């Protein structure tokens, strides 16, 4: 087991060193990391091949699901995509030092609220090795040190990537080698949960049960990335071909991810002509359909859907289907069973779309677009540390803005509070000042 005291102390020192670095230095560290990923592709793929071989044995023994194995696999294009993602983050504007509030309290006395790093971020994530690269790059760009714990299925891939990134970051003058650190044992995670003296934010990516466990066993703020029980609702005015295409994309474009659709809701007036066509297209992709009673009157060979189906994130080629009376019933179903992740409506009725966008309680809400667009890179955030479904300072795909907080900076000229207190107190001006952000 690693020395958690040493890891936390090193992370804290690294965070203090990263925070004041100029934005161009942190971006240079990411450029170095992208180049290192490309040049070390063979080593990354060799390490990943070991994980995949072990994963295949676990799948064969029934100890791991096929969707988890799919998340694990890397190839040359995925490695190149990792490097592109790091460069995309490097190219983003510096999130540190941006003013969001400025006020002249009195002549010569002013206050500004400016963005600053969180400090030390502990991220616990699933088997996808590219998650390590995304989280590390976003943390360094935003001036945070990161303690990373990946899934045991990706242990070799994560070791290789963490070593490559650490060397690349440290090759840039001023960037500490401990900007990112890797832990591997569950016992180390348990120890990290107690270190509210050193860790400023925990980002767990996994099931609701896992995120709830982290919250229950730590006093550290948690930015939860939990289940993705996502819906696509086909309204009565939906273009039928568009609806079929979006249903297929939302479900099958990449099935083992949190923003894939798990339930399709269909307006009763659209069901009779839409469902047979949609079912044929989905089944052509290997999707098993599980339907409510009204669905099965149209699709007789669909399996019966149970209450559990409406609450399940399949991460597999399974889709539950329900026919609803109207838009309000669809919204009610989503707000009851959804995980506040990503929801979509297909409709040509602008008023219905706006009602859906306004009333559905989710981090991302789509109109005539696939649920699969809910992603930090696709949203232009460069990458994401996760998709947060809680309601704290960041929600949805969490990029750089979710990894900074703010501080108030007060500048005076010997001003004393006693001058503004008592019978002859000076009045405050409280005059708004223009925001002055640093150049991008």
C-alpha positions as CSV (number, residue, x, y, z in Angstrom):
1,X,0.0,0.0,0.0
2,X,1.3,3.4,-0.9
3,X,2.1,6.0,1.7
4,X,-1.0,8.2,1.6
5,X,0.5,10.8,3.9
6,X,3.3,11.3,1.5
7,X,1.1,11.3,-1.5
8,X,-1.2,13.9,0.0
9,X,1.7,16.1,1.2
10,X,3.2,15.9,-2.3
11,X,-0.1,16.7,-4.0
12,X,-0.6,19.8,-1.7
13,X,2.8,21.1,-2.5
14,X,2.3,20.5,-6.2
15,X,-1.1,22.3,-6.1
16,X,0.6,25.3,-4.5
17,X,3.3,25.3,-7.2
18,X,0.8,24.9,-10.1
19,X,-1.6,27.7,-9.1
20,X,0.6,30.7,-9.7
21,X,2.1,29.4,-12.9
22,X,1.3,31.4,-16.0
23,X,-1.3,29.9,-18.3
24,X,1.1,29.4,-21.1
25,X,3.3,27.2,-18.9
26,X,0.4,24.9,-18.0
27,X,-0.6,24.7,-21.6
28,X,3.0,23.9,-22.6
29,X,2.9,21.0,-20.1
30,X,-0.2,19.7,-21.9
31,X,1.5,20.0,-25.3
32,X,4.4,18.0,-24.0
33,X,2.0,15.4,-22.7
34,X,0.2,15.1,-26.0
35,X,3.5,14.6,-27.8
36,X,4.6,12.0,-25.3
37,X,1.3,10.0,-25.7
38,X,2.0,9.9,-29.5
39,X,5.6,8.9,-29.2
40,X,4.9,6.3,-26.5
41,X,1.9,4.7,-28.3
42,X,3.5,1.3,-28.5
43,X,4.1,1.2,-24.8
44,X,0.6,2.3,-24.1
45,X,-0.9,-0.4,-26.4
46,X,1.3,-3.1,-24.9
47,X,0.2,-2.2,-21.4
48,X,-3.4,-2.1,-22.6
49,X,-3.1,-5.5,-24.3
50,X,-2.3,-7.0,-20.9
51,X,-5.4,-5.5,-19.3
52,X,-7.6,-6.7,-22.2
53,X,-6.2,-10.2,-21.9
54,X,-7.0,-10.3,-18.2
55,X,-10.4,-8.7,-18.9
56,X,-11.3,-11.3,-21.4
57,X,-10.7,-14.0,-18.8
58,X,-12.8,-12.2,-16.3
59,X,-15.7,-11.9,-18.9
60,X,-15.3,-15.6,-19.7
61,X,-15.5,-16.4,-15.9
62,X,-18.6,-14.2,-15.5
63,X,-16.7,-11.8,-13.2
64,X,-16.9,-8.8,-15.6
65,X,-19.5,-7.6,-18.1
66,X,-18.8,-7.3,-21.8
67,X,-19.6,-3.5,-21.8
68,X,-16.8,-2.9,-19.2
69,X,-14.4,-4.8,-21.4
70,X,-15.4,-2.6,-24.4
71,X,-14.6,0.5,-22.4
72,X,-11.2,-0.9,-21.6
73,X,-9.9,-1.5,-25.1
74,X,-7.5,0.9,-26.8
75,X,-6.2,1.0,-30.3
76,X,-4.0,3.4,-32.3
77,X,-6.9,5.7,-33.2
78,X,-8.0,5.9,-29.6
79,X,-4.5,6.8,-28.5
80,X,-4.3,9.5,-31.2
81,X,-7.6,10.7,-30.0
82,X,-6.2,11.0,-26.5
83,X,-3.5,13.2,-27.7
84,X,-5.9,15.4,-29.7
85,X,-8.0,15.7,-26.6
86,X,-5.0,16.9,-24.5
87,X,-4.2,19.5,-27.2
88,X,-7.8,20.7,-27.3
89,X,-7.6,21.3,-23.5
90,X,-4.2,23.1,-23.9
91,X,-5.8,25.4,-26.5
92,X,-8.6,26.5,-24.2
93,X,-8.5,29.9,-22.5
94,X,-6.8,30.0,-19.1
95,X,-9.6,29.6,-16.5
96,X,-7.5,31.1,-13.7
97,X,-7.6,34.8,-12.7
98,X,-10.9,35.6,-14.5
99,X,-12.9,38.3,-12.8
100,X,-16.6,37.7,-12.2
101,X,-17.3,40.7,-9.9
102,X,-15.6,44.0,-9.2
103,X,-16.8,46.8,-6.9
104,X,-15.4,50.1,-5.7
105,X,-16.2,50.2,-2.1
106,X,-14.8,53.7,-1.7
107,X,-12.2,55.9,-3.3
108,X,-9.0,53.8,-3.4
109,X,-10.7,50.7,-2.0
110,X,-11.9,48.0,-4.3
111,X,-12.7,44.3,-4.3
112,X,-12.6,41.8,-7.1
113,X,-13.8,38.2,-7.3
114,X,-11.4,36.1,-9.4
115,X,-11.2,32.4,-10.3
116,X,-8.6,30.2,-8.7
117,X,-7.9,26.4,-8.6
118,X,-9.7,24.1,-6.2
119,X,-6.3,22.7,-5.1
120,X,-6.0,18.9,-4.8
121,X,-8.6,16.8,-6.7
122,X,-8.9,13.0,-6.0
123,X,-10.6,11.3,-9.0
124,X,-11.9,7.7,-8.8
125,X,-13.0,6.4,-12.2
126,X,-14.0,3.4,-14.2
127,X,-12.0,1.2,-16.5
128,X,-11.6,3.6,-19.5
129,X,-7.9,4.5,-19.6
130,X,-8.7,7.7,-21.6
131,X,-10.5,8.9,-18.5
132,X,-7.1,9.2,-16.7
133,X,-5.7,11.4,-19.5
134,X,-8.8,13.6,-19.6
135,X,-8.8,14.2,-15.9
136,X,-5.1,14.8,-15.6
137,X,-5.0,17.3,-18.5
138,X,-8.0,19.2,-17.1
139,X,-6.5,19.3,-13.6
140,X,-3.1,20.6,-14.8
141,X,-4.6,23.2,-17.1
142,X,-6.8,24.5,-14.3
143,X,-3.8,24.5,-11.8
144,X,-5.0,21.6,-9.7
145,X,-2.9,18.6,-8.5
146,X,-4.6,15.3,-9.1
147,X,-4.6,12.0,-7.2
148,X,-6.0,9.4,-9.6
149,X,-7.5,5.9,-8.9
150,X,-8.6,4.0,-12.0
151,X,-10.4,0.6,-12.2
152,X,-8.4,-2.5,-11.4
153,X,-9.2,-3.8,-14.9
154,X,-7.0,-1.0,-16.4
155,X,-4.1,-1.2,-13.9
156,X,-1.4,-1.7,-16.5
157,X,-2.8,1.0,-18.9
158,X,-3.1,3.5,-16.1
159,X,0.4,2.9,-14.8
160,X,1.8,3.4,-18.3
161,X,-0.2,6.6,-18.9
162,X,0.5,8.1,-15.5
163,X,4.2,7.6,-15.9
164,X,4.2,9.1,-19.4
165,X,2.2,12.1,-18.3
166,X,4.2,12.7,-15.2
167,X,7.5,12.7,-17.1
168,X,6.0,15.0,-19.8
169,X,4.6,17.5,-17.3
170,X,7.8,17.6,-15.3
171,X,9.8,18.3,-18.5
172,X,8.3,21.8,-18.5
173,X,10.1,24.2,-16.2
174,X,8.0,25.0,-13.1
175,X,5.6,22.1,-13.4
176,X,6.0,19.6,-10.5
177,X,6.4,15.9,-11.1
178,X,3.8,15.3,-8.5
179,X,1.1,17.2,-10.4
180,X,-0.5,13.9,-10.9
181,X,-0.1,10.8,-8.8
182,X,-1.6,7.3,-9.1
183,X,-3.0,5.1,-6.4
184,X,-4.2,1.5,-7.0
185,X,-5.5,-0.2,-3.9
186,X,-9.0,0.0,-2.5
187,X,-7.4,0.6,1.0
188,X,-5.7,3.7,-0.4
189,X,-9.1,5.1,-1.5
190,X,-10.5,4.5,2.0
191,X,-7.5,6.4,3.4
192,X,-8.0,9.2,0.9
193,X,-11.6,9.7,2.1
194,X,-10.4,10.8,5.5
195,X,-7.9,13.4,4.2
196,X,-10.1,16.5,4.3
197,X,-7.0,18.3,5.5
198,X,-5.3,17.7,2.1
199,X,-7.9,17.0,-0.6
200,X,-10.3,19.7,-1.7
201,X,-12.6,17.7,-4.0
202,X,-13.4,14.1,-4.7
203,X,-14.7,13.2,-8.2
204,X,-16.1,9.6,-8.2
205,X,-17.3,8.2,-11.5
206,X,-19.5,5.1,-11.2
207,X,-22.8,3.7,-10.0
208,X,-25.2,5.6,-7.7
209,X,-24.3,3.1,-4.9
210,X,-20.6,3.9,-5.4
211,X,-21.1,7.6,-5.3
212,X,-23.4,7.4,-2.3
213,X,-20.7,5.3,-0.5
214,X,-18.1,8.0,-1.1
215,X,-20.4,10.8,0.1
216,X,-21.3,8.8,3.2
217,X,-17.7,8.1,4.2
218,X,-16.0,11.4,3.6
219,X,-16.3,15.0,4.7
220,X,-14.6,16.2,1.5
221,X,-16.9,17.8,-1.0
222,X,-18.0,15.3,-3.7
223,X,-18.7,16.1,-7.4
224,X,-20.7,13.0,-8.2
225,X,-20.7,11.3,-11.5
226,X,-23.4,8.6,-11.2
227,X,-25.7,6.5,-13.3
228,X,-26.9,7.6,-16.7
229,X,-30.5,6.6,-17.0
230,X,-31.2,8.6,-20.1
231,X,-34.4,8.9,-22.1
232,X,-35.4,9.9,-25.6
233,X,-39.0,11.0,-26.0
234,X,-40.7,10.9,-29.4
235,X,-43.5,13.5,-29.4
236,X,-46.6,13.3,-31.6
237,X,-45.2,15.9,-34.1
238,X,-41.8,14.3,-34.4
239,X,-40.4,13.8,-37.9
240,X,-40.5,10.0,-37.9
241,X,-37.3,9.4,-39.8
242,X,-35.4,11.8,-37.6
243,X,-36.8,10.1,-34.5
244,X,-35.7,6.7,-35.7
245,X,-32.2,7.9,-36.5
246,X,-31.9,9.7,-33.2
247,X,-33.2,6.6,-31.2
248,X,-30.7,4.4,-33.0
249,X,-27.8,6.8,-32.4
250,X,-28.7,7.5,-28.8
251,X,-28.9,3.8,-28.0
252,X,-26.3,2.1,-30.2
253,X,-23.6,4.7,-31.3
254,X,-21.6,3.5,-28.2
255,X,-23.7,1.4,-25.9
256,X,-21.5,1.2,-22.8
257,X,-21.5,4.8,-21.8
258,X,-23.5,6.9,-19.4
259,X,-25.1,9.1,-22.0
260,X,-26.6,6.3,-24.1
261,X,-30.4,6.1,-24.0
262,X,-31.8,3.4,-21.8
263,X,-35.6,4.2,-22.2
264,X,-37.6,5.4,-25.2
265,X,-40.9,7.2,-24.5
266,X,-43.4,7.5,-27.4
267,X,-46.5,9.7,-27.6
268,X,-49.6,7.5,-28.1
269,X,-50.5,9.4,-31.3
270,X,-47.1,8.5,-32.8
271,X,-46.8,4.9,-31.5
272,X,-48.7,2.9,-34.1
273,X,-46.7,4.1,-37.1
274,X,-43.4,4.9,-35.4
275,X,-42.7,1.9,-33.2
276,X,-42.6,-0.8,-35.9
277,X,-40.1,1.2,-38.0
278,X,-38.0,2.1,-35.0
279,X,-38.1,-1.5,-33.7
280,X,-36.8,-2.8,-37.0
281,X,-34.0,-0.3,-37.1
282,X,-33.0,-0.9,-33.4
283,X,-33.1,-4.7,-33.8
284,X,-31.0,-4.5,-36.9
285,X,-28.3,-3.2,-34.5
286,X,-28.9,-6.0,-32.1
287,X,-31.1,-4.2,-29.6
288,X,-33.4,-6.1,-27.3
289,X,-36.7,-4.3,-26.7
290,X,-38.6,-4.4,-23.4
291,X,-42.0,-2.7,-23.6
292,X,-45.0,-1.7,-21.5
293,X,-48.4,-3.2,-22.2
294,X,-49.3,-0.6,-24.7
295,X,-46.0,-1.0,-26.5
296,X,-46.5,-4.8,-26.7
297,X,-49.9,-4.4,-28.3
298,X,-47.9,-2.9,-31.2
299,X,-44.7,-4.9,-30.9
300,X,-46.0,-8.3,-29.8
301,X,-42.5,-9.8,-29.7
302,X,-41.1,-7.2,-27.3
303,X,-40.3,-8.6,-23.8
304,X,-42.5,-7.3,-21.0
305,X,-40.9,-4.3,-19.2
306,X,-40.9,-4.4,-15.4
307,X,-40.7,-1.6,-12.8
308,X,-37.0,-2.5,-12.5
309,X,-36.4,-1.8,-16.2
310,X,-37.4,1.9,-15.8
311,X,-34.7,2.2,-13.1
312,X,-31.9,0.4,-14.9
313,X,-28.8,1.7,-16.6
314,X,-28.2,-1.3,-19.0
315,X,-25.0,-0.2,-20.6
316,X,-25.9,-2.9,-23.1
317,X,-28.0,-3.5,-26.2
318,X,-31.3,-3.3,-24.3
319,X,-33.9,-0.5,-24.5
320,X,-37.1,-0.2,-22.5
321,X,-40.0,1.4,-24.3
322,X,-43.1,3.0,-22.9
323,X,-46.1,4.6,-24.7
324,X,-47.3,7.8,-22.9
325,X,-50.5,9.8,-23.2
326,X,-48.8,13.2,-23.7
327,X,-45.8,15.4,-23.1
328,X,-46.6,15.9,-19.4
329,X,-46.6,12.2,-18.8
330,X,-43.3,11.9,-20.5
331,X,-41.8,14.7,-18.4
332,X,-43.3,13.1,-15.2
333,X,-41.8,9.7,-16.1
334,X,-38.3,11.2,-16.7
335,X,-38.3,13.3,-13.6
336,X,-39.3,10.2,-11.6
337,X,-37.0,7.6,-13.1
338,X,-34.2,9.6,-14.7
339,X,-30.8,10.1,-13.1
340,X,-30.6,13.9,-13.9
341,X,-28.0,13.1,-16.6
342,X,-29.2,13.6,-20.2
343,X,-32.7,13.6,-21.7
344,X,-33.9,14.3,-25.3
345,X,-37.1,15.2,-27.1
346,X,-37.8,14.7,-30.8
347,X,-40.5,17.1,-32.0
348,X,-41.3,19.8,-34.5
349,X,-43.5,21.6,-32.0
350,X,-41.3,24.5,-30.6
351,X,-43.7,25.1,-27.7
352,X,-43.5,21.4,-26.7
353,X,-39.8,21.4,-27.0
354,X,-39.4,24.5,-24.8
355,X,-41.7,23.0,-22.2
356,X,-39.6,19.8,-22.2
357,X,-36.3,21.8,-21.9
358,X,-37.7,24.0,-19.1
359,X,-39.4,21.2,-17.0
360,X,-37.1,18.2,-17.3
361,X,-34.7,18.1,-14.4
362,X,-31.4,17.0,-16.0
363,X,-27.9,18.4,-16.5
364,X,-28.3,18.2,-20.3
365,X,-31.5,18.4,-22.2
366,X,-31.6,17.9,-26.0
367,X,-34.1,18.9,-28.7
368,X,-33.9,17.0,-31.9
369,X,-30.4,15.8,-31.0
370,X,-28.9,12.5,-29.7
371,X,-28.2,12.0,-26.0
372,X,-24.7,11.1,-27.0
373,X,-23.8,14.8,-27.5
374,X,-23.6,15.2,-23.7
375,X,-19.9,15.2,-23.5
376,X,-17.2,17.7,-22.6
377,X,-15.3,17.4,-25.8
378,X,-18.4,17.7,-28.0
379,X,-19.6,20.7,-25.9
380,X,-16.4,22.4,-26.7
381,X,-15.0,22.0,-23.1
382,X,-11.9,20.2,-24.4
383,X,-12.6,17.2,-22.2
384,X,-14.4,16.4,-19.0
385,X,-13.6,15.0,-15.6
386,X,-17.0,13.5,-15.5
387,X,-20.7,14.4,-15.9
388,X,-22.0,15.7,-12.6
389,X,-25.6,14.9,-11.8
390,X,-25.7,16.7,-8.4
391,X,-26.5,20.4,-8.0
392,X,-23.4,22.1,-6.7
393,X,-21.0,24.5,-8.3
394,X,-20.7,22.4,-11.5
395,X,-23.2,20.3,-13.4
396,X,-23.3,18.2,-16.6
397,X,-20.0,17.7,-18.4
398,X,-17.4,19.1,-16.0
399,X,-14.6,20.9,-17.8
400,X,-12.2,23.6,-16.6
401,X,-14.9,25.8,-15.1
402,X,-15.9,23.0,-12.8
403,X,-12.3,22.7,-11.5
404,X,-12.0,26.3,-10.3
405,X,-13.5,28.2,-7.5
406,X,-12.9,31.9,-6.6
407,X,-11.4,34.2,-4.1
408,X,-12.1,37.9,-3.2
409,X,-9.1,40.2,-3.6
410,X,-9.3,43.5,-1.8
411,X,-7.0,46.4,-2.6
412,X,-6.9,49.5,-0.4
413,X,-4.7,52.4,0.6
414,X,-4.6,52.0,4.4
415,X,-8.4,51.9,4.7
416,X,-9.7,51.0,8.2
417,X,-13.1,49.6,9.0
418,X,-13.3,52.0,12.0
419,X,-13.7,54.9,9.4
420,X,-17.0,53.3,8.2
421,X,-18.5,52.5,11.7
422,X,-20.2,54.7,14.3
423,X,-22.0,58.0,14.2
424,X,-19.7,59.8,11.8
425,X,-19.1,56.8,9.6
426,X,-18.0,57.3,6.0
427,X,-20.5,55.9,3.5
428,X,-19.6,53.2,1.1
429,X,-19.7,54.1,-2.6
430,X,-20.5,50.5,-3.8
431,X,-19.9,51.4,-7.4
432,X,-19.7,48.6,-9.9
433,X,-16.4,48.4,-11.8
434,X,-15.8,46.9,-15.2
435,X,-14.4,43.3,-15.2
436,X,-10.8,43.0,-16.3
437,X,-10.0,39.5,-17.3
438,X,-6.4,38.5,-18.2
439,X,-5.9,38.0,-22.0
440,X,-6.6,34.5,-23.4
